[in-house]
Amino acid sequence: MAQSPDKSSKPKSDERNVVSAAIASGADIEDQLALIWEQNKKLIVYSVVGIFVVFGIYHLSKFMAAQGRLAVQEDYAAADDSASKLAFAQEESGNPLSGFAYRELAAEAYEAGEYDKAAEYFENATKSAQGAIKESAQMGHAMSLLQTGQTAEARSVLETIVADKDAGNIAEARYRLAALAVESEDFDQARSLVADLQSNFTQETFYWIQKAMSLQSQIPAETTPAE
């Protein structure tokens, strides 16, 4: 009796197909990657190098900016007299520290009664300074102009402060403008400014509201037209 063939000795056709397909697939991917590399290796290399260059430039620029700020601060600290402080302020024009230096020089000039020089320095300070330093310089500019008799120019500076609703010294500017209006007998404007000042009562504006109340005694009562 003939023996039946051993079926287990034959590899299954579906297993051969799966293995062959997997090998072919892996080979195809490797070939495709190799082909892509050969065709685009320069572009790939340049792209990677470019990324590193941009990354390096970005961090170098940040480092240089920080070093630059540190150098400016050191230069300002080294300016320990009026002449060197003025040289620093002129050289670093536009830098907030330049505005601060001009503000200090202006205060010194004002204290010495050199109001023309103070007005110039205060004006320069407003061009570079920021925040409260700029607001202080604006007020100093206006007060220096008043000391030199330049009333119209001082009024213009004060009106600029009042136009900025976020200005920290807006109450003082309103009071100064009201005082100028009383001096020029523009009582309608004086009343309006005093009313604006009193309608914005805060702890910070209390001092100027008190001064405005004293100013009101110089403002004649508002008259109504006869019928």
Backbone torsions as a table, in degrees:
resi	resn	phi	psi	omega
1	MET	NA	128.3	-177.2
2	ALA	-72.1	140.5	178.6
3	GLN	-79.3	140.4	177.8
4	SER	-71.2	143.0	-179.4
5	PRO	-60.2	145.6	-179.6
6	ASP	-80.6	102.9	-177.2
7	LYS	-67.4	-26.1	-176.1
8	SER	-72.8	-16.3	-177.5
9	SER	-78.1	-16.4	-179.8
10	LYS	-90.9	131.8	174.7
11	PRO	-69.1	142.7	178.9
12	LYS	-67.6	136.3	-176.1
13	SER	-63.3	-35.4	-177.8
14	ASP	-70.3	-31.8	178.4
15	GLU	-68.3	-40.9	179.5
16	ARG	-62.2	-40.0	-178.7
17	ASN	-65.4	-42.0	-178.6
18	VAL	-64.5	-46.8	-179.9
19	VAL	-62.5	-46.3	-179.1
20	SER	-61.7	-40.9	-179.3
21	ALA	-65.7	-39.5	-179.0
22	ALA	-65.6	-42.5	179.5
23	ILE	-64.0	-43.4	-179.6
24	ALA	-64.4	-40.5	-179.4
25	SER	-62.9	-45.3	178.8
26	GLY	-61.8	-42.0	179.5
27	ALA	-64.3	-40.6	179.2
28	ASP	-61.5	-43.8	-179.7
29	ILE	-62.6	-43.5	179.2
30	GLU	-63.8	-41.6	179.1
31	ASP	-63.9	-41.5	-179.7
32	GLN	-64.9	-42.5	178.6
33	LEU	-63.8	-41.9	178.6
34	ALA	-63.3	-39.1	179.9
35	LEU	-66.8	-43.2	178.3
36	ILE	-61.0	-42.3	179.6
37	TRP	-63.0	-45.8	-178.3
38	GLU	-63.1	-38.1	-176.9
39	GLN	-79.3	-26.4	-171.6
40	ASN	-128.0	16.4	-172.7
41	LYS	-62.3	-35.4	178.7
42	LYS	-65.1	-44.9	179.7
43	LEU	-62.5	-42.6	-179.6
44	ILE	-63.7	-45.9	-179.9
45	VAL	-62.4	-46.4	-179.2
46	TYR	-63.4	-36.8	179.7
47	SER	-64.6	-45.8	179.5
48	VAL	-63.1	-45.6	178.6
49	VAL	-62.0	-40.4	179.6
50	GLY	-61.9	-40.0	178.5
51	ILE	-61.6	-44.7	179.4
52	PHE	-66.1	-36.3	179.1
53	VAL	-65.0	-47.6	179.2
54	VAL	-61.1	-43.6	178.5
55	PHE	-60.0	-43.7	-179.7
56	GLY	-66.6	-42.4	179.7
57	ILE	-63.2	-41.4	-179.8
58	TYR	-59.3	-49.3	-177.9
59	HIS	-72.0	-31.9	176.6
60	LEU	-66.8	-40.3	179.5
61	SER	-65.1	-38.7	176.8
62	LYS	-64.2	-41.2	179.5
63	PHE	-64.8	-44.2	-179.1
64	MET	-66.0	-38.0	177.8
65	ALA	-63.3	-42.9	178.3
66	ALA	-64.1	-41.0	178.0
67	GLN	-65.0	-37.3	179.2
68	GLY	-64.3	-43.5	178.7
69	ARG	-63.8	-39.8	179.3
70	LEU	-64.7	-41.0	179.5
71	ALA	-63.8	-41.3	178.8
72	VAL	-63.9	-42.3	178.7
73	GLN	-62.5	-39.3	178.5
74	GLU	-66.9	-39.2	177.7
75	ASP	-63.3	-40.5	179.4
76	TYR	-65.2	-43.4	179.7
77	ALA	-62.7	-31.6	-179.3
78	ALA	-76.8	-17.3	179.5
79	ALA	-80.6	86.5	-172.5
80	ASP	-101.8	10.6	173.9
81	ASP	-141.3	168.4	-173.5
82	SER	-61.2	-40.7	-177.4
83	ALA	-65.2	-47.8	-179.4
84	SER	-69.7	-31.4	177.9
85	LYS	-68.2	-38.9	177.4
86	LEU	-66.0	-41.9	178.1
87	ALA	-61.5	-41.0	177.6
88	PHE	-63.4	-46.7	-177.8
89	ALA	-60.7	-40.1	-179.6
90	GLN	-70.2	-42.3	-177.8
91	GLU	-68.8	-35.9	-176.3
92	GLU	-102.1	27.4	-178.7
93	SER	-52.2	132.6	-176.7
94	GLY	100.2	-22.7	176.7
95	ASN	-81.3	137.8	179.9
96	PRO	-54.1	-32.4	178.1
97	LEU	-68.6	-29.4	174.2
98	SER	-63.8	-43.6	177.1
99	GLY	-61.0	-39.5	178.7
100	PHE	-65.7	-41.2	179.3
101	ALA	-64.4	-43.8	177.0
102	TYR	-61.5	-38.1	179.7
103	ARG	-63.1	-41.3	178.3
104	GLU	-66.4	-43.4	179.0
105	LEU	-63.5	-39.1	179.4
106	ALA	-64.7	-41.7	178.9
107	ALA	-63.2	-39.7	177.8
108	GLU	-63.5	-44.4	-179.8
109	ALA	-65.1	-40.5	179.7
110	TYR	-64.0	-43.8	179.5
111	GLU	-61.5	-32.6	-179.9
112	ALA	-84.7	0.3	179.8
113	GLY	80.4	11.7	178.8
114	GLU	-92.1	76.0	-168.3
115	TYR	-72.2	-32.9	176.6
116	ASP	-62.7	-46.0	178.7
117	LYS	-65.4	-40.0	179.0
118	ALA	-61.1	-42.9	179.7
119	ALA	-61.1	-41.9	179.6
120	GLU	-64.1	-45.8	-178.3
121	TYR	-67.8	-40.1	178.4
122	PHE	-62.8	-41.2	179.4
123	GLU	-63.9	-43.1	177.3
124	ASN	-62.3	-36.6	179.8
125	ALA	-62.7	-39.7	-178.6
126	THR	-64.9	-21.6	-178.0
127	LYS	-80.4	-20.2	-177.0
128	SER	-118.3	-30.9	-174.8
129	ALA	-71.6	165.2	179.7
130	GLN	-133.4	159.6	172.8
131	GLY	58.7	-136.4	-175.3
132	ALA	-63.2	-31.9	179.0
133	ILE	-65.4	-42.2	178.1
134	LYS	-64.0	-44.0	179.2
135	GLU	-61.7	-42.0	178.0
136	SER	-63.1	-40.4	179.1
137	ALA	-65.9	-38.2	177.7
138	GLN	-61.5	-45.6	179.3
139	MET	-65.6	-41.9	177.0
140	GLY	-60.9	-38.2	177.2
141	HIS	-60.8	-47.4	179.9
142	ALA	-61.8	-44.8	-178.4
143	MET	-66.8	-36.7	177.3
144	SER	-65.9	-40.4	177.4
145	LEU	-63.7	-39.1	177.1
146	LEU	-62.6	-38.9	-179.8
147	GLN	-65.7	-26.5	179.3
148	THR	-96.5	6.5	177.1
149	GLY	81.7	10.1	180.0
150	GLN	-91.2	71.3	-172.5
151	THR	-65.2	-44.4	-177.5
152	ALA	-62.4	-41.0	179.5
153	GLU	-67.0	-40.0	178.5
154	ALA	-64.5	-41.2	178.8
155	ARG	-61.2	-39.5	179.7
156	SER	-62.4	-41.4	179.0
157	VAL	-65.7	-43.0	179.9
158	LEU	-64.4	-37.3	178.1
159	GLU	-66.7	-32.6	175.8
160	THR	-63.7	-40.3	178.6
161	ILE	-65.4	-45.6	-178.2
162	VAL	-63.5	-32.1	-179.4
163	ALA	-67.5	-20.8	178.6
164	ASP	-92.3	101.9	-174.9
165	LYS	-65.6	-16.5	-180.0
166	ASP	-97.2	2.0	-178.4
167	ALA	-64.2	135.2	-178.6
168	GLY	-73.3	-19.4	-179.2
169	ASN	-112.2	28.2	-178.8
170	ILE	-64.9	-33.7	180.0
171	ALA	-64.7	-44.6	178.0
172	GLU	-62.9	-41.9	-179.7
173	ALA	-61.7	-40.9	177.3
174	ARG	-63.1	-42.7	179.0
175	TYR	-63.3	-44.8	-179.9
176	ARG	-61.6	-41.5	178.0
177	LEU	-65.5	-39.4	178.0
178	ALA	-63.2	-40.8	178.6
179	ALA	-63.5	-41.0	177.3
180	LEU	-65.1	-38.2	178.8
181	ALA	-64.8	-38.7	177.3
182	VAL	-64.6	-43.2	179.7
183	GLU	-60.7	-37.9	180.0
184	SER	-89.7	6.3	178.9
185	GLU	60.0	30.3	172.3
186	ASP	-92.3	76.3	-170.0
187	PHE	-72.0	-28.2	177.3
188	ASP	-62.8	-45.2	178.4
189	GLN	-66.7	-38.1	179.4
190	ALA	-61.7	-44.1	178.8
191	ARG	-61.5	-43.4	-178.8
192	SER	-63.0	-43.4	-179.4
193	LEU	-67.0	-40.6	178.1
194	VAL	-65.2	-40.4	178.4
195	ALA	-63.1	-42.9	177.3
196	ASP	-60.9	-40.8	-178.8
197	LEU	-65.4	-43.9	-177.7
198	GLN	-72.0	-24.7	-179.4
199	SER	-80.6	-6.6	179.4
200	ASN	-119.0	57.1	-176.2
201	PHE	-75.9	125.9	172.4
202	THR	-144.8	172.7	177.4
203	GLN	-61.9	-34.4	-178.9
204	GLU	-73.2	-30.0	-177.1
205	THR	-92.7	-3.7	-174.3
206	PHE	-56.6	-43.8	-177.8
207	TYR	-60.0	-45.8	-177.1
208	TRP	-73.9	-28.5	174.6
209	ILE	-67.0	-39.6	176.2
210	GLN	-61.2	-43.7	178.6
211	LYS	-65.5	-36.1	178.3
212	ALA	-65.9	-34.4	177.4
213	MET	-63.9	-37.9	175.8
214	SER	-67.4	-36.0	179.7
215	LEU	-66.6	-29.4	-178.2
216	GLN	-62.0	-26.6	179.9
217	SER	-66.1	-17.9	178.9
218	GLN	-94.2	-3.6	-178.8
219	ILE	-100.3	117.6	179.8
220	PRO	-64.0	153.1	179.2
221	ALA	-60.2	144.4	-180.0
222	GLU	-71.4	129.0	-178.2
223	THR	-97.5	145.8	176.5
224	THR	-99.1	141.0	-179.4
225	PRO	-63.5	140.6	179.8
226	ALA	-68.7	142.0	-179.4
227	GLU	-76.0	NA	NA
